[in-house]
Every structure is written in structure tokens, then in C-alpha cells.
Amino acid sequence: MSEYPFSPETDVPADTTRRKSHRVRNVLLVFVALVLVAALAAGGYLWHLARTFDSSTDTIANALPETRPEKGAAAGDSQNILLMGSDTRDPASGDARSDTMMLVHIPGDRSGVYVMSIMRDTWVEIPGHGEHKINAAMALGGVSLTVDTVQTLFDVPIDHVAIIDFEGFQGLTDALGGVTLNNDIAFQSEGGHGEYFAAGPITVEGESALKYVRERYAFADGDYQRVKNQQAFLSGVISGVLNTETLTDPVKVSNIVGEISPYLSVDEDLDAAAAGALAVSLRNVRSGDVHMFTLPNAGVGTSSDGQSIVVPDEAAIAEIGAALDADDLAGYLRSAVPQS
């Protein structure tokens, strides 16, 4: 028997105090057990996602040039990612060309994402090869030369690069249950299996998504409208991925990673750990924080060797390069596009 028949502090029988403390301890143990189970389950889930990403994506050897522009102090923790779309994700393919090119800028404070499309016929200096359309860099020297060309154009370093095979859009839209976007103008895609896309809000899925992002012959301005459509599609994908219904559905997230990974090629440093860390840092970003625009140009023209080209706007390129180096692309956009 206890020396004290009552708890000295509460005048409650000591055995009652012990029973209560046991219950409290048991509740705490159950709680800790539940936390551990949840942590193990989450860890297994994250391990599964990481394994899916790392095992399914292709790694591009030597994708980032050894020599690159120095990152300005003002750029801080910002990142520049070169995203390319092609009919093949194999950068070693002899006829590989980057039909779609977007420079993704993620500011250091992770307050948003800026996506700048670069017209594939933009006439630029390709290091070691003279002037060409920018999409020729892939065929002339692979991914590394393409990255070097973009770095040279803006005089800023590229941190990561990713190539997506257009075929991956089919599985991605299926995993999302369709992508809803705002179609700028109505059009009929080319070919015997062409499809009509009405103006206004539409939902595309599977093969329809592929037809939507690829089409250019249906438009009088060709690639200009195709770039707008690709931005509209990407905006729809981002809205679909960043909504609460998707983010809180482990099965849906797993399906998205599983569907898109086999169509991705990434640089050696962009593994699951790096991609996951970047995703966590952007956890508060929503679709309204994603800003899309196209690199300004001086219209179409003809090169000295007779090619139809997009003439670069040198002043705009210099301004964007300075904004990237200062991690202030938001400021550039405010000045370049007057607010109403």
C-alpha cells in the first residue's frame, strides 16, 4: 500500500490517480502509435512516388554545360528551368528538335511561377554555329547546346532542364480526368482524324489534348496561336494539379506521377529528391500565382539564307535577362504590360 492513502496534491485516492495516469499514458501511446503509422504510411507513399519518378524518367547525361553565366547575388535562391516539348524525348535522336520551349522562372521567395514561351523560329546566335532558329540547337549539339544557347541569350544560368514527349500529354490528361482550359479561337485540327475545338471553356483529354497542343496549320499566324494554345493547356494542367481535390488525393497524385514520368527526360541533378524539395517549396502556390507570357519579338522576317524567321527583340531580351538576374521578373512584367 502507498505511504499516502490520498494524493497529497488533490486529496484523491492514490490508486485512482494511478488509474488516471495510466489512461493518460495509454492515450498518449495510442496517439504516438497513430502518428508513427501515419508517418510510415506517408513515407512509403513518398518512397513509391520517388521510386516511380526515378525509375521511369530518363536521365540526360551532361545536360548542363560546364561553363555557364555567373548567378548574380540578387538572384538568390531563384531557379531557372528550361522546359522543352518534342515529338521524341530522346535528345540523341538525329532529327530531335525542341518544337516547344519554355523558360520557367521560380523566384527565391517562391511566391509564384513565371513561364515564358520562346518561339521556336526565333533567330539567335547558337554558340559555335552562328545564327540559326533556336530550335535547331538540339539537332546541332543536343540538350547541352540548347541550354547553352538560352543561357547565352539571356546571360543567366539554367539550373535544370526537362524534356517532355508530347505523347505524355495523353496520359497526363487522363490522370487528371481531363484538362479544362479557355480556348482563344475555334479551330479544326488538320488531318483525316482532325477534331473541332470550340471557342471558350473546353475540356480536352487523351488524344484530343495532343491534337490541341500540336496544331499550327489551322491558324493564319501559325506558331503564334499554337504557343497561346500551349500556354492555355499548361494553365489548365496547373489548375488541375494545384486544386485541393487533387492535392489531397494520394491515388490521383500517384497516377499523375506514374503517367507523366515515362515521357520525361531530365538533367542528372533533377531527381525525385530535388523535384520533391522544389514541390514542397511551392506548396503555397496556386494557379493564380502562375504567370505566362511569350518572349517579345520584332515580328517575322527572312534570314540572309532565305529562311522564314521570328526576328528577336534585342531590347526586350536584355531587359528580361536583367530581370532574371535580379529575380524581379514580376517587375519586368508590370512595366512591359501596363496594368489597367
BALOBA-1460 file (C-alpha; in Angstrom, 3 decimals):
// residues 340
<rec num="1" residu="m" x="0.000" y="0.000" z="0.000"/>
<rec num="2" residu="s" x="1.143" y="3.510" z="-0.707"/>
<rec num="3" residu="e" x="2.503" y="5.550" z="2.120"/>
<rec num="4" residu="y" x="-0.162" y="8.099" z="1.290"/>
<rec num="5" residu="p" x="-3.825" y="6.892" z="1.144"/>
<rec num="6" residu="f" x="-4.613" y="10.112" z="-0.767"/>
<rec num="7" residu="s" x="-2.727" y="12.085" z="-3.319"/>
<rec num="8" residu="p" x="-1.094" y="14.915" z="-1.351"/>
<rec num="9" residu="e" x="-1.880" y="17.462" z="-4.057"/>
<rec num="10" residu="t" x="-5.514" y="16.591" z="-4.732"/>
<rec num="11" residu="d" x="-6.840" y="14.578" z="-1.806"/>
<rec num="12" residu="v" x="-7.802" y="11.908" z="-4.389"/>
<rec num="13" residu="p" x="-7.103" y="8.247" z="-3.523"/>
<rec num="14" residu="a" x="-3.667" y="7.298" z="-4.871"/>
<rec num="15" residu="d" x="-4.922" y="4.251" z="-6.792"/>
<rec num="16" residu="t" x="-7.415" y="6.477" z="-8.599"/>
<rec num="17" residu="t" x="-4.612" y="8.862" z="-9.509"/>
<rec num="18" residu="r" x="-2.573" y="5.939" z="-10.839"/>
<rec num="19" residu="r" x="-5.507" y="4.711" z="-12.962"/>
<rec num="20" residu="k" x="-5.947" y="8.168" z="-14.456"/>
<rec num="21" residu="s" x="-2.243" y="8.464" z="-15.194"/>
<rec num="22" residu="h" x="-2.323" y="5.032" z="-16.840"/>
<rec num="23" residu="r" x="-5.254" y="6.105" z="-19.015"/>
<rec num="24" residu="v" x="-3.476" y="9.304" z="-19.992"/>
<rec num="25" residu="r" x="-0.325" y="7.361" z="-20.774"/>
<rec num="26" residu="n" x="-2.296" y="4.834" z="-22.812"/>
<rec num="27" residu="v" x="-3.985" y="7.598" z="-24.780"/>
<rec num="28" residu="l" x="-0.587" y="9.167" z="-25.457"/>
<rec num="29" residu="l" x="0.839" y="5.820" z="-26.548"/>
<rec num="30" residu="v" x="-2.084" y="5.271" z="-28.920"/>
<rec num="31" residu="f" x="-1.621" y="8.784" z="-30.285"/>
<rec num="32" residu="v" x="2.121" y="8.232" z="-30.782"/>
<rec num="33" residu="a" x="1.409" y="4.894" z="-32.453"/>
<rec num="34" residu="l" x="-1.073" y="6.531" z="-34.834"/>
<rec num="35" residu="v" x="1.456" y="9.255" z="-35.664"/>
<rec num="36" residu="l" x="4.124" y="6.637" z="-36.338"/>
<rec num="37" residu="v" x="1.782" y="4.600" z="-38.533"/>
<rec num="38" residu="a" x="0.778" y="7.728" z="-40.437"/>
<rec num="39" residu="a" x="4.443" y="8.710" z="-40.841"/>
<rec num="40" residu="l" x="5.351" y="5.232" z="-42.082"/>
<rec num="41" residu="a" x="2.404" y="5.244" z="-44.485"/>
<rec num="42" residu="a" x="3.340" y="8.686" z="-45.781"/>
<rec num="43" residu="g" x="6.967" y="7.627" z="-46.016"/>
<rec num="44" residu="g" x="6.004" y="4.548" z="-48.012"/>
<rec num="45" residu="y" x="3.806" y="6.662" z="-50.262"/>
<rec num="46" residu="l" x="6.557" y="9.214" z="-50.836"/>
<rec num="47" residu="w" x="9.062" y="6.407" z="-51.411"/>
<rec num="48" residu="h" x="6.709" y="4.955" z="-54.009"/>
<rec num="49" residu="l" x="6.387" y="8.320" z="-55.773"/>
<rec num="50" residu="a" x="10.157" y="8.852" z="-55.684"/>
<rec num="51" residu="r" x="10.841" y="5.347" z="-56.985"/>
<rec num="52" residu="t" x="8.282" y="5.827" z="-59.777"/>
<rec num="53" residu="f" x="9.840" y="9.139" z="-60.799"/>
<rec num="54" residu="d" x="13.461" y="7.994" z="-60.661"/>
<rec num="55" residu="s" x="12.853" y="4.642" z="-62.359"/>
<rec num="56" residu="s" x="10.578" y="5.935" z="-65.119"/>
<rec num="57" residu="t" x="12.262" y="9.163" z="-66.195"/>
<rec num="58" residu="d" x="15.281" y="9.220" z="-68.495"/>
<rec num="59" residu="t" x="18.390" y="10.988" z="-67.262"/>
<rec num="60" residu="i" x="20.179" y="13.256" z="-69.742"/>
<rec num="61" residu="a" x="23.914" y="12.939" z="-69.271"/>
<rec num="62" residu="n" x="25.869" y="16.209" z="-69.359"/>
<rec num="63" residu="a" x="22.692" y="18.213" z="-69.982"/>
<rec num="64" residu="l" x="24.023" y="21.332" z="-68.283"/>
<rec num="65" residu="p" x="27.154" y="22.929" z="-69.796"/>
<rec num="66" residu="e" x="30.209" y="23.092" z="-67.538"/>
<rec num="67" residu="t" x="30.636" y="26.756" z="-68.361"/>
<rec num="68" residu="r" x="27.685" y="28.984" z="-67.597"/>
<rec num="69" residu="p" x="26.986" y="32.621" z="-66.706"/>
<rec num="70" residu="e" x="27.595" y="33.590" z="-63.106"/>
<rec num="71" residu="k" x="24.487" y="33.841" z="-60.974"/>
<rec num="72" residu="g" x="24.023" y="37.366" z="-59.658"/>
<rec num="73" residu="a" x="23.818" y="37.898" z="-55.906"/>
<rec num="74" residu="a" x="20.361" y="39.424" z="-56.290"/>
<rec num="75" residu="a" x="19.108" y="36.226" z="-57.916"/>
<rec num="76" residu="g" x="19.399" y="34.496" z="-54.544"/>
<rec num="77" residu="d" x="17.597" y="31.150" z="-54.389"/>
<rec num="78" residu="s" x="15.656" y="31.679" z="-57.612"/>
<rec num="79" residu="q" x="15.742" y="28.912" z="-60.186"/>
<rec num="80" residu="n" x="15.553" y="28.857" z="-63.975"/>
<rec num="81" residu="i" x="14.303" y="25.654" z="-65.579"/>
<rec num="82" residu="l" x="14.305" y="25.069" z="-69.321"/>
<rec num="83" residu="l" x="11.268" y="23.031" z="-70.312"/>
<rec num="84" residu="m" x="11.079" y="21.604" z="-73.826"/>
<rec num="85" residu="g" x="8.411" y="19.653" z="-75.650"/>
<rec num="86" residu="s" x="9.111" y="17.422" z="-78.619"/>
<rec num="87" residu="d" x="7.754" y="14.506" z="-80.624"/>
<rec num="88" residu="t" x="10.547" y="12.470" z="-79.060"/>
<rec num="89" residu="r" x="12.118" y="12.767" z="-75.623"/>
<rec num="90" residu="d" x="15.327" y="11.172" z="-76.933"/>
<rec num="91" residu="p" x="17.840" y="14.032" z="-77.159"/>
<rec num="92" residu="a" x="20.248" y="11.736" z="-79.011"/>
<rec num="93" residu="s" x="17.839" y="11.396" z="-81.914"/>
<rec num="94" residu="g" x="19.400" y="12.791" z="-85.065"/>
<rec num="95" residu="d" x="16.276" y="14.717" z="-86.018"/>
<rec num="96" residu="a" x="15.455" y="15.865" z="-82.472"/>
<rec num="97" residu="r" x="14.159" y="19.409" z="-82.329"/>
<rec num="98" residu="s" x="12.643" y="21.362" z="-79.471"/>
<rec num="99" residu="d" x="9.273" y="22.218" z="-81.013"/>
<rec num="100" residu="t" x="8.168" y="23.872" z="-77.772"/>
<rec num="101" residu="m" x="10.482" y="25.820" z="-75.491"/>
<rec num="102" residu="m" x="9.575" y="27.497" z="-72.203"/>
<rec num="103" residu="l" x="11.829" y="29.127" z="-69.638"/>
<rec num="104" residu="v" x="10.336" y="28.624" z="-66.180"/>
<rec num="105" residu="h" x="11.491" y="31.111" z="-63.537"/>
<rec num="106" residu="i" x="10.831" y="30.359" z="-59.879"/>
<rec num="107" residu="p" x="11.573" y="33.375" z="-57.640"/>
<rec num="108" residu="g" x="13.590" y="32.947" z="-54.490"/>
<rec num="109" residu="d" x="10.645" y="33.674" z="-52.205"/>
<rec num="110" residu="r" x="8.572" y="31.004" z="-54.017"/>
<rec num="111" residu="s" x="5.716" y="33.473" z="-54.356"/>
<rec num="112" residu="g" x="4.786" y="32.259" z="-57.825"/>
<rec num="113" residu="v" x="5.970" y="30.761" z="-61.081"/>
<rec num="114" residu="y" x="6.765" y="32.586" z="-64.328"/>
<rec num="115" residu="v" x="6.573" y="30.689" z="-67.603"/>
<rec num="116" residu="m" x="7.989" y="32.364" z="-70.726"/>
<rec num="117" residu="s" x="7.425" y="30.752" z="-74.110"/>
<rec num="118" residu="i" x="10.168" y="31.200" z="-76.713"/>
<rec num="119" residu="m" x="9.053" y="30.966" z="-80.331"/>
<rec num="120" residu="r" x="10.838" y="28.047" z="-81.967"/>
<rec num="121" residu="d" x="11.778" y="30.097" z="-85.067"/>
<rec num="122" residu="t" x="13.433" y="32.874" z="-83.050"/>
<rec num="123" residu="w" x="16.675" y="33.811" z="-84.807"/>
<rec num="124" residu="v" x="19.554" y="33.635" z="-82.336"/>
<rec num="125" residu="e" x="23.264" y="33.038" z="-82.026"/>
<rec num="126" residu="i" x="23.945" y="29.369" z="-81.327"/>
<rec num="127" residu="p" x="27.386" y="29.130" z="-79.676"/>
<rec num="128" residu="g" x="29.913" y="27.700" z="-82.114"/>
<rec num="129" residu="h" x="27.434" y="27.524" z="-85.007"/>
<rec num="130" residu="g" x="26.493" y="31.074" z="-85.894"/>
<rec num="131" residu="e" x="22.914" y="32.290" z="-86.338"/>
<rec num="132" residu="h" x="20.060" y="29.792" z="-86.598"/>
<rec num="133" residu="k" x="16.487" y="29.280" z="-85.454"/>
<rec num="134" residu="i" x="16.645" y="28.484" z="-81.766"/>
<rec num="135" residu="n" x="15.033" y="25.061" z="-82.186"/>
<rec num="136" residu="a" x="17.968" y="23.979" z="-84.380"/>
<rec num="137" residu="a" x="20.255" y="23.918" z="-81.325"/>
<rec num="138" residu="m" x="19.033" y="20.463" z="-80.358"/>
<rec num="139" residu="a" x="19.961" y="18.954" z="-83.722"/>
<rec num="140" residu="l" x="23.292" y="20.789" z="-83.826"/>
<rec num="141" residu="g" x="24.513" y="19.868" z="-80.362"/>
<rec num="142" residu="g" x="21.861" y="18.207" z="-78.242"/>
<rec num="143" residu="v" x="20.454" y="19.370" z="-74.934"/>
<rec num="144" residu="s" x="23.673" y="20.904" z="-73.670"/>
<rec num="145" residu="l" x="23.942" y="23.217" z="-76.677"/>
<rec num="146" residu="t" x="20.266" y="24.156" z="-76.360"/>
<rec num="147" residu="v" x="20.789" y="25.083" z="-72.723"/>
<rec num="148" residu="d" x="23.946" y="26.997" z="-73.637"/>
<rec num="149" residu="t" x="22.028" y="28.884" z="-76.328"/>
<rec num="150" residu="v" x="19.334" y="30.011" z="-73.885"/>
<rec num="151" residu="q" x="21.923" y="30.892" z="-71.228"/>
<rec num="152" residu="t" x="23.849" y="32.942" z="-73.777"/>
<rec num="153" residu="l" x="20.672" y="34.659" z="-74.988"/>
<rec num="154" residu="f" x="19.746" y="35.974" z="-71.525"/>
<rec num="155" residu="d" x="23.171" y="35.820" z="-69.866"/>
<rec num="156" residu="v" x="21.770" y="33.874" z="-66.899"/>
<rec num="157" residu="p" x="22.414" y="30.290" z="-65.747"/>
<rec num="158" residu="i" x="19.929" y="27.461" z="-66.265"/>
<rec num="159" residu="d" x="19.551" y="25.316" z="-63.123"/>
<rec num="160" residu="h" x="17.604" y="22.391" z="-64.585"/>
<rec num="161" residu="v" x="16.270" y="21.108" z="-67.883"/>
<rec num="162" residu="a" x="13.388" y="18.775" z="-68.695"/>
<rec num="163" residu="i" x="12.080" y="17.389" z="-71.989"/>
<rec num="164" residu="i" x="8.579" y="16.011" z="-72.344"/>
<rec num="165" residu="d" x="7.424" y="13.851" z="-75.206"/>
<rec num="166" residu="f" x="4.089" y="15.213" z="-76.442"/>
<rec num="167" residu="e" x="2.635" y="11.709" z="-76.167"/>
<rec num="168" residu="g" x="2.791" y="12.171" z="-72.403"/>
<rec num="169" residu="f" x="0.005" y="14.744" z="-72.577"/>
<rec num="170" residu="q" x="-2.474" y="11.964" z="-73.268"/>
<rec num="171" residu="g" x="-1.774" y="10.069" z="-70.066"/>
<rec num="172" residu="l" x="-1.498" y="13.270" z="-68.038"/>
<rec num="173" residu="t" x="-4.952" y="14.459" z="-69.039"/>
<rec num="174" residu="d" x="-6.379" y="11.003" z="-68.329"/>
<rec num="175" residu="a" x="-4.840" y="11.046" z="-64.837"/>
<rec num="176" residu="l" x="-6.403" y="14.452" z="-64.176"/>
<rec num="177" residu="g" x="-9.780" y="13.345" z="-65.510"/>
<rec num="178" residu="g" x="-9.484" y="15.867" z="-68.349"/>
<rec num="179" residu="v" x="-7.988" y="19.359" z="-68.563"/>
<rec num="180" residu="t" x="-10.334" y="22.338" z="-68.671"/>
<rec num="181" residu="l" x="-8.951" y="25.372" z="-70.481"/>
<rec num="182" residu="n" x="-10.105" y="28.550" z="-72.151"/>
<rec num="183" residu="n" x="-9.679" y="28.182" z="-75.921"/>
<rec num="184" residu="d" x="-8.915" y="31.508" z="-77.557"/>
<rec num="185" residu="i" x="-10.349" y="30.792" z="-81.018"/>
<rec num="186" residu="a" x="-12.320" y="27.932" z="-82.559"/>
<rec num="187" residu="f" x="-10.432" y="25.684" z="-84.972"/>
<rec num="188" residu="q" x="-10.401" y="22.319" z="-86.714"/>
<rec num="189" residu="s" x="-7.178" y="20.356" z="-86.336"/>
<rec num="190" residu="e" x="-5.570" y="19.076" z="-89.519"/>
<rec num="191" residu="g" x="-5.578" y="15.515" z="-90.830"/>
<rec num="192" residu="g" x="-8.060" y="12.753" z="-91.540"/>
<rec num="193" residu="h" x="-8.805" y="12.444" z="-87.835"/>
<rec num="194" residu="g" x="-8.964" y="16.168" z="-87.228"/>
<rec num="195" residu="e" x="-11.060" y="17.437" z="-84.361"/>
<rec num="196" residu="y" x="-13.090" y="20.597" z="-83.834"/>
<rec num="197" residu="f" x="-12.295" y="22.734" z="-80.800"/>
<rec num="198" residu="a" x="-14.913" y="25.342" z="-79.943"/>
<rec num="199" residu="a" x="-14.002" y="28.781" z="-78.612"/>
<rec num="200" residu="g" x="-14.347" y="29.349" z="-74.891"/>
<rec num="201" residu="p" x="-14.062" y="26.910" z="-71.982"/>
<rec num="202" residu="i" x="-13.450" y="23.346" z="-73.207"/>
<rec num="203" residu="t" x="-12.195" y="20.112" z="-71.672"/>
<rec num="204" residu="v" x="-9.615" y="18.024" z="-73.522"/>
<rec num="205" residu="e" x="-8.471" y="14.519" z="-72.698"/>
<rec num="206" residu="g" x="-6.252" y="11.824" z="-74.173"/>
<rec num="207" residu="e" x="-5.571" y="12.142" z="-77.890"/>
<rec num="208" residu="s" x="-7.629" y="15.336" z="-78.081"/>
<rec num="209" residu="a" x="-5.094" y="17.065" z="-75.836"/>
<rec num="210" residu="l" x="-2.292" y="16.024" z="-78.158"/>
<rec num="211" residu="k" x="-4.140" y="17.393" z="-81.194"/>
<rec num="212" residu="y" x="-4.823" y="20.628" z="-79.344"/>
<rec num="213" residu="v" x="-1.211" y="21.415" z="-78.364"/>
<rec num="214" residu="r" x="0.303" y="20.326" z="-81.680"/>
<rec num="215" residu="e" x="-1.920" y="22.156" z="-84.156"/>
<rec num="216" residu="r" x="-0.487" y="25.124" z="-86.054"/>
<rec num="217" residu="y" x="-1.582" y="24.778" z="-89.659"/>
<rec num="218" residu="a" x="-5.163" y="25.767" z="-88.817"/>
<rec num="219" residu="f" x="-4.057" y="29.280" z="-87.898"/>
<rec num="220" residu="a" x="-3.146" y="32.208" z="-90.107"/>
<rec num="221" residu="d" x="-0.352" y="33.108" z="-87.682"/>
<rec num="222" residu="g" x="0.831" y="29.510" z="-87.271"/>
<rec num="223" residu="d" x="3.134" y="29.130" z="-84.311"/>
<rec num="224" residu="y" x="1.915" y="32.303" z="-82.594"/>
<rec num="225" residu="q" x="-1.508" y="30.800" z="-81.921"/>
<rec num="226" residu="r" x="-0.035" y="27.389" z="-81.186"/>
<rec num="227" residu="v" x="2.090" y="28.927" z="-78.428"/>
<rec num="228" residu="k" x="-1.028" y="30.597" z="-76.988"/>
<rec num="229" residu="n" x="-2.841" y="27.268" z="-77.055"/>
<rec num="230" residu="q" x="0.049" y="25.518" z="-75.344"/>
<rec num="231" residu="q" x="0.026" y="28.161" z="-72.632"/>
<rec num="232" residu="a" x="-3.737" y="27.730" z="-72.214"/>
<rec num="233" residu="f" x="-3.278" y="23.965" z="-71.933"/>
<rec num="234" residu="l" x="-0.447" y="24.289" z="-69.403"/>
<rec num="235" residu="s" x="-2.536" y="26.743" z="-67.392"/>
<rec num="236" residu="g" x="-5.349" y="24.178" z="-67.342"/>
<rec num="237" residu="v" x="-2.958" y="21.446" z="-66.219"/>
<rec num="238" residu="i" x="-1.594" y="23.630" z="-63.417"/>
<rec num="239" residu="s" x="-5.120" y="24.482" z="-62.250"/>
<rec num="240" residu="g" x="-5.969" y="20.784" z="-62.266"/>
<rec num="241" residu="v" x="-2.859" y="19.758" z="-60.357"/>
<rec num="242" residu="l" x="-2.895" y="22.575" z="-57.786"/>
<rec num="243" residu="n" x="-6.519" y="22.311" z="-56.726"/>
<rec num="244" residu="t" x="-7.379" y="20.893" z="-53.315"/>
<rec num="245" residu="e" x="-9.217" y="17.892" z="-54.749"/>
<rec num="246" residu="t" x="-6.041" y="16.712" z="-56.485"/>
<rec num="247" residu="l" x="-3.515" y="17.580" z="-53.783"/>
<rec num="248" residu="t" x="-5.472" y="15.682" z="-51.114"/>
<rec num="249" residu="d" x="-5.979" y="12.576" z="-53.254"/>
<rec num="250" residu="p" x="-2.922" y="10.281" z="-52.975"/>
<rec num="251" residu="v" x="-4.203" y="7.988" z="-55.730"/>
<rec num="252" residu="k" x="-4.608" y="10.893" z="-58.142"/>
<rec num="253" residu="v" x="-1.163" y="12.290" z="-57.336"/>
<rec num="254" residu="s" x="0.342" y="8.836" z="-57.792"/>
<rec num="255" residu="n" x="-1.437" y="8.428" z="-61.142"/>
<rec num="256" residu="i" x="-0.145" y="11.801" z="-62.356"/>
<rec num="257" residu="v" x="3.456" y="10.937" z="-61.452"/>
<rec num="258" residu="g" x="3.077" y="7.476" z="-62.970"/>
<rec num="259" residu="e" x="1.570" y="8.748" z="-66.221"/>
<rec num="260" residu="i" x="3.958" y="11.613" z="-66.913"/>
<rec num="261" residu="s" x="7.292" y="10.131" z="-65.710"/>
<rec num="262" residu="p" x="7.790" y="7.705" z="-68.641"/>
<rec num="263" residu="y" x="7.649" y="10.657" z="-71.031"/>
<rec num="264" residu="l" x="10.142" y="12.839" z="-69.164"/>
<rec num="265" residu="s" x="13.872" y="13.263" z="-69.624"/>
<rec num="266" residu="v" x="15.664" y="15.367" z="-67.002"/>
<rec num="267" residu="d" x="19.169" y="16.502" z="-66.139"/>
<rec num="268" residu="e" x="21.225" y="14.424" z="-63.728"/>
<rec num="269" residu="d" x="20.512" y="16.680" z="-60.750"/>
<rec num="270" residu="l" x="16.740" y="16.760" z="-61.198"/>
<rec num="271" residu="d" x="15.967" y="13.505" z="-59.407"/>
<rec num="272" residu="a" x="12.985" y="12.753" z="-57.164"/>
<rec num="273" residu="a" x="14.665" y="14.364" z="-54.145"/>
<rec num="274" residu="a" x="15.285" y="17.640" z="-55.997"/>
<rec num="275" residu="a" x="11.858" y="17.634" z="-57.636"/>
<rec num="276" residu="g" x="10.191" y="16.834" z="-54.311"/>
<rec num="277" residu="a" x="12.057" y="19.596" z="-52.479"/>
<rec num="278" residu="l" x="11.045" y="22.063" z="-55.181"/>
<rec num="279" residu="a" x="7.418" y="20.915" z="-54.962"/>
<rec num="280" residu="v" x="7.404" y="21.366" z="-51.180"/>
<rec num="281" residu="s" x="8.853" y="24.874" z="-51.520"/>
<rec num="282" residu="l" x="5.994" y="25.724" z="-53.902"/>
<rec num="283" residu="r" x="3.257" y="24.213" z="-51.729"/>
<rec num="284" residu="n" x="1.508" y="27.572" z="-51.234"/>
<rec num="285" residu="v" x="1.457" y="28.458" z="-54.940"/>
<rec num="286" residu="r" x="-1.928" y="28.262" z="-56.659"/>
<rec num="287" residu="s" x="-2.949" y="28.653" z="-60.284"/>
<rec num="288" residu="g" x="-3.452" y="32.413" z="-59.860"/>
<rec num="289" residu="d" x="0.221" y="32.726" z="-58.913"/>
<rec num="290" residu="v" x="1.398" y="31.253" z="-62.230"/>
<rec num="291" residu="h" x="2.149" y="33.908" z="-64.850"/>
<rec num="292" residu="m" x="2.584" y="33.065" z="-68.536"/>
<rec num="293" residu="f" x="3.868" y="35.217" z="-71.350"/>
<rec num="294" residu="t" x="5.782" y="34.970" z="-74.611"/>
<rec num="295" residu="l" x="9.227" y="36.396" z="-75.242"/>
<rec num="296" residu="p" x="8.532" y="39.616" z="-77.180"/>
<rec num="297" residu="n" x="9.778" y="39.710" z="-80.751"/>
<rec num="298" residu="a" x="10.025" y="42.137" z="-83.646"/>
<rec num="299" residu="g" x="7.727" y="40.154" z="-85.952"/>
<rec num="300" residu="v" x="8.510" y="37.776" z="-88.765"/>
<rec num="301" residu="g" x="11.233" y="38.220" z="-91.339"/>
<rec num="302" residu="t" x="13.627" y="36.427" z="-93.640"/>
<rec num="303" residu="s" x="17.162" y="35.380" z="-92.791"/>
<rec num="304" residu="s" x="20.123" y="36.028" z="-95.081"/>
<rec num="305" residu="d" x="19.862" y="32.459" z="-96.344"/>
<rec num="306" residu="g" x="16.154" y="32.772" z="-97.123"/>
<rec num="307" residu="q" x="14.542" y="31.166" z="-94.075"/>
<rec num="308" residu="s" x="11.315" y="32.478" z="-92.580"/>
<rec num="309" residu="i" x="12.213" y="33.516" z="-89.045"/>
<rec num="310" residu="v" x="10.946" y="35.286" z="-85.941"/>
<rec num="311" residu="v" x="13.035" y="38.435" z="-85.505"/>
<rec num="312" residu="p" x="14.298" y="38.835" z="-81.928"/>
<rec num="313" residu="d" x="13.524" y="41.950" z="-79.887"/>
<rec num="314" residu="e" x="17.006" y="42.628" z="-78.571"/>
<rec num="315" residu="a" x="15.893" y="45.308" z="-76.120"/>
<rec num="316" residu="a" x="13.283" y="43.023" z="-74.565"/>
<rec num="317" residu="i" x="15.797" y="40.172" z="-74.318"/>
<rec num="318" residu="a" x="18.238" y="42.441" z="-72.457"/>
<rec num="319" residu="e" x="15.512" y="43.648" z="-70.089"/>
<rec num="320" residu="i" x="14.342" y="40.105" z="-69.328"/>
<rec num="321" residu="g" x="17.915" y="38.958" z="-68.758"/>
<rec num="322" residu="a" x="18.427" y="41.782" z="-66.255"/>
<rec num="323" residu="a" x="15.114" y="40.957" z="-64.550"/>
<rec num="324" residu="l" x="16.055" y="37.285" z="-64.239"/>
<rec num="325" residu="d" x="19.441" y="38.221" z="-62.816"/>
<rec num="326" residu="a" x="17.743" y="40.485" z="-60.271"/>
<rec num="327" residu="d" x="14.988" y="37.939" z="-59.518"/>
<rec num="328" residu="d" x="12.424" y="40.566" z="-60.496"/>
<rec num="329" residu="l" x="10.544" y="39.174" z="-63.454"/>
<rec num="330" residu="a" x="7.374" y="40.444" z="-61.788"/>
<rec num="331" residu="g" x="8.737" y="43.979" z="-62.055"/>
<rec num="332" residu="y" x="9.564" y="43.494" z="-65.726"/>
<rec num="333" residu="l" x="6.042" y="42.280" z="-66.482"/>
<rec num="334" residu="r" x="4.492" y="45.209" z="-64.636"/>
<rec num="335" residu="s" x="6.499" y="47.657" z="-66.731"/>
<rec num="336" residu="a" x="6.155" y="45.744" z="-70.023"/>
<rec num="337" residu="v" x="2.408" y="45.180" z="-69.670"/>
<rec num="338" residu="p" x="0.792" y="48.307" z="-68.215"/>
<rec num="339" residu="q" x="-1.848" y="47.453" z="-65.616"/>
<rec num="340" residu="s" x="-5.389" y="48.668" z="-66.344"/>
